[in-house]
Each structure stands twice: as structure tokens, then as C-alpha cells.
Amino acid sequence: MSRNYLSEIERYHDNREALQELLGSILHGIAEKDLMLDAKFRERTLKDISHNYGFITMFYMLDANGVQLNDNFLLNDGQIETESGEGKDRSQRPYFLQAKASGDVVVTEPYLSCVDHSLCLSSAIQVMDGDKVMGYMVLDLDLSETIRFLMGDHLRTRFEPVFKVTHAVFSLGLFAVVGMLLFSAFSEMTSMFSGNTDYHQPFTAIIYLTLGMAIFDLAKTTLEEEVLTHKDIFRHSTTRRTITRFMASILVAVSIEALLLMFKGAMGQAEYLSHAALIMISAVVLLIGLGVYVYLGAKAEKTLIDNKRR
């Protein structure tokens, strides 16, 4: 699945304080010298962390000089694996320098993992034995999973593939209807060129083509918004964009319906002209309402962002 790095970074900045408090509580809870000295106690603790905090991907320890004391412990849903890392000099890493200077929990800014190219964070804490620095404990975290944990978004995320497949099926069905309309339109045009023409056929071909265009636009919007594009449902601009695009598709469909009724009126069925006029008025009202919605939504979001900055 494609990742929206910009959205993840924005959500990190929106929730930075809560995230730092969460990591602080975790690290303060495990920052004991027994964790550095007792392998069995460390294994039990890491299994509990992996089971309860699925966003934590790695744990390792450094000595007072920033040299790694053990291999990397990879945490995955209650399971622990190891990979080589003992003896690595991490004394110039930002989290070590910050933790050494502050003596408290530090959290780095997001950075790209060299393994799976996901956005990660590193958090570290200094471990003391009386007045002596024993070393440092470091956690690596998946940013996207951490934000989901904070916002309680795991259940919706599990169903997201089902939602995408369902929207894709609906989009394919709409594209199939477009294909049928195109076939009907070209059939009418072929009939006209063969010499079997009456005055209804050009209008009928136009009806098929314009209706197919409206349905195609609706199918394309559904496919782009619900299947191909990563959506951050917690951001107002994303919701506003989706609603605007769908309402624009409906506006096109309503306008085309009014146009079709006008065609029927022009072909002698005058009783449809009043219906066409009413539908066109409805389309204008809908357009005005959409404009007001977009304006007020953008203004409200700007006010919200300004308040956060202040």
C-alpha cells in the first residue's frame, strides 16, 4: 500500500506532545538496571512491550560512551528476534547526544528507515546506578503505527483493505456501464452513417455520450479517492476534498439530466421543458451550496491551524 509521508509527518506534529508523553511513560517504566544486567528479566519485559505496544520495532542498549552493549532485539507481536549490532559505535547519533545532554527521555524527529523506507522515531533514556551512568536504553518505533495507537485507529485500519476492494468493485461496475453506453452511442452513429437516419438519432448518440461521461467521472472519482489515494480521515482538508469531488460529479450528472430533458423538449415533447428548468435550478442551488461549503470549510481549517500555531 502506498504511504503518504506528508500526512504522517503532519499528524506527528499535531500529536507530538502526546507521543512524547507516551514514550516517556514506557521508558520510565522499564529504565531499571536489572533490565541491563538480567537477561531473563529483559526477555520477559521485551515480550510484554512487544505484545502491548505493537508500534515498537526494536530495542537495544548502549554503554555510557554510546557503544552498543547487545545485539538488536526485533519486536514483533509478542515475538523477539535478534540481529547483529553489538559493538556498534552510536555515540554520534542524535538520540544519544540528546539523552546524554538532558538526562531524561528524548525523542528524535521522524526519519526514513533504511530497511522498509517507513518513517521511524528513536527514543532513548539514560539509566543511572546511583550517581553513575550505567548506559542508555533505546527504542525504535514505526511512526504510522504509533499514531494509530494514539488515535485508536487499529480496527478501522484492519477493515481498510475490504473497503478498498468494495469500492474497486463498484468502480469497475460503473466503468462497465460506461462501456455499454459508448457501445450504444457508436452503434447509433454507425446507423446514421449507413443511411438509416431519423432526426432522433443524433440526439440519442449525444445522450449516451454525455451520460457515459458523467458516469465515467463518478467512477474515476470513486477509484481515485477510495482506492488509489491514501486518505487521512482525521484531516479536514481530506474530507472536504472528497466531498467536493463527489458533489462535483453529482452536479455534472444532474446538469446532464436537465440537458437530456431539454433535448426531449426540443424533439417535440414540450412537457419535459418545465422539468428540465427545475432540475437546472436545483443544479445551480447545489453549486452555490457547494461553494459555501468549500469556503466555510477552508476558513474553519485555517482558523484551526492558526489556533494551534498560537
N, C-alpha and C positions, 0 to 999 in steps of 0.2 A: 504494500500500500504506500502511495506517495506521502511524504511528510511535508507539512507546512512549517518550516523553520521560523518564519517571521511570526506566525501565530503563537508558537511555543515560547519564543523569546518575549513577546508581549505579555503572555499570561504569566511568565516568570516574574516580570517586573511588577505586574499587578498584584502578585501574591508573594513577593519577596519576603516580607516580614513574617508572614505565617509559615513560610517554608523554613526560614532560619530558626524559628521557634521550635518547629517540628524536629529538625535535625539536632538542635541543641538538646532537646529532651532525650532523644535517642542516645546521643554520645555521652551526655552526662550520666545516663543510666548504666552505661557499660564501661565507663572510663575508670576501671579498677586495675590495680597492679596484678591481681590474681589472673585477669584475662591475659596479661602478657607473660605470666610465668607458668600457668597451669593449662596444659594442652587440652585435657578433658573438659575442664570448665569452659575453655574457649570454644570448643566444638559444640557444647550444649547451647551456649549463648548465641553462637552464629546460626545454629539451626532455628532457634526461636526468632531471631531477627529476620532470617530468610522467609520463615513461614508467615510472620505478621506484617512484614514490610517488603512487599514484593518489588518495590522500586529500587531497593539497594542491590547493586550488582556485584560489588567487590569490597573486600576488607583486607587491609594489611597494616603492619606496624613498622615504625621507624625508631631508630635509636635517637639519642639526644643530638647527634650530628647529622641526622637526615638520611642515614643509610638503612635500607630495608632489612628488617630482622628475620623475615619469614617469606615463604612463597605467597603469591596472591591467592586468597580464598575467594572463589567464584560462587556466588549465592544464587540459587535458582529454585524457588518454590519449595523451600524446606530442605533442599539438597545442597551439599557442599562439594565442590571440586577444587583442585589446586592447579596452578600453572607457575612456571618458574618466575622468580622475581627477587629471591633472596640475594642480598649483597648489592642491589642497585642503589646508586647514589641519587637521592631525590632532594638533596639539600638546596637546590635552586628552584624547586617547584614553588609556585605561588602559595599553595596552601601551607607548605612547611614554613616558609618565611613569615606568613601572616600569623600562623599559630605560635611560632616562636616569639614573635614580637608582642602578641596580645595576651598569650597565656590562656585564652578562652576558645570557645568553638568558633571556627571560621568556615565560611562557605565561599567557594570560588564563583566567578561569573560562568555562565554556560560556555561550553566548548565542544567541538565536534570530536566524537570518538574515532580513533583510527581503526577500530575493529569493524563496526557496523554503520559508521557515519551518522549515528544518532547524537542528539545534543545531551551532554552529560554535565554533572556537577561533581566536585570533590569537596568533602567536608572533613575537617581534622580537629583534634583536640589534644592538648598537652596532658600527659599523665605524670603525676607527681608522687614521689615517695618521701614524705616529709618536705624538706626544703630542696630536695634533689629532683632533677628532671629525669624520669625513667625513660621517656620516649614519647611517641605520638601515635595515636590511632587514626586511621584514615578510612573513610567510606567513599566509594564511588556510586553515583546514582544516575538512573535514567530520568532525564528531566520530564519527558512526557508522562511517564508512569507516576512520577512524584506529584505532578499537577493533578492527575486523575485521582490519586489517593486523597489529596487535599479537598477536592471538589466532589468526592463521592460519585465519580463518573464511570466506575468499572462495569456496572450492569448494562448501561446503555452501550458501552463500547463492545461488549460481547455480542450484542444483537446487531451491531452496525453492519457486518457482512450480509446478514439476512435482509436488512433494509436496502442495501445497495443492489443485491440480486433482484429483489422485488421491483425496485424502480427500473432496473435494467430491462426486466421482462415487459413492464408497461411501456417503456420507451420503444422497444422492438415491436410491440403490437401497434403502436402509433405509426412507426415507420412503415409497417406493412400496410396500414390503411392509406398512407401517402402513396405507396407504390400502386395500390389499386386505383386511386384517384388519377394518378398520372397515366396509367394504362387506359382508363376511360376517356381522359382528355385527348390522348393521342389517337384513340380509336375514332372519336368524333372528328378530329382534324383529318384523319385518313379518309373517312367517309366524305368529307367536304371536297377533298382533292379528287376523289373518284367520280365526282359529278352528281352524287345523290345528296343534294344540299337543299335545306329549307332555312328560313330566317332564324329558327331557334338554335341551330347547331353552333354558330359562333359563340352565342351567349352561354350555351351549355358547356362548351370547352372552357370558357373563362371561369364559370362557376367551379368546375372540377379543379382547375389550376389554382385559383385563389384559395379555395378551401384546403387543398393539399398544402399550399404554402403556410397557412395558419397552423395546421396540424403538425407540419414539419417543425415549425418554430417552437411549438409547445413540447414536442418530443425532444428536440435538441436542448431546450432549456432544462427539462427534467433530467436528461442524461448528464449534462454538464454540472448542474447544481447538486444532484443527489448521488451520482455515481463516480464521475471523473475528478471532481474537485474536493479537496479536503475542506470540511466545514467546521468552524468553531462556533457551536451553537450558543456559547455563552457570550459572544461578542455581538453587540447591537448592529454593527455595520454589516455583518454577515447575514443576519436575519433580514435586515432592510433590503439588502441586495437581492436576496432570494425572492422576497415578496414582490419587489419591484419588477423583476424579470417575469415572474408568473403573471402578475397583473397586466404587464405589457402584452404578453401572449394572449390573454383573455380579451384585452382591448382590440387586438388585431382580429381575433375570431368574431367578436361582436360587430365590429365595423364591416367585416366581410359579409356577415349575415344580413346587415342592413343593405349592403350593396346588392346582394342576391335578390332581396325583395324588390329593390328598385329596378333591377333587370326584369323581374316578372311584371312589374307595373308597366315598364316600357314596352313589353311584349303583349300588352292588352289586358292584363289582369290588374285593373286600377285599384281594386280593393286592398292590394298589398302596399300601396304607397303610404297610407297612414301608419301602418305597422313599421314600415322602413323608417319613417320620420321619427317615431317614438324610440325605436332602437338606437338610431343615431344620436338622439338627445341623451339617452341613457349612457352611450359611449362617451359623450362629452362630459357628463356629470362624473362618470367613473374616472376619466382622465384628470379632471380637476381635483377629485378626491385623492388620487394617487400623487399628484403634485404637492398637495398639502401634507400628505403623509411623509413624503420624502423630505420636504423642507423641515417639518417639525422634528422628524427623526434625526436628521443631521444636526439640527440646532440643539436637541436634547443631548446627543452624544458629545458634541463639542463642550457643552456645559459640564457634563460629567467628567470629561478629560481634564478640563481646566480646574475643576474642584479637586481632582486627585493630585494635580501638579502643585496646587497651593497647599 
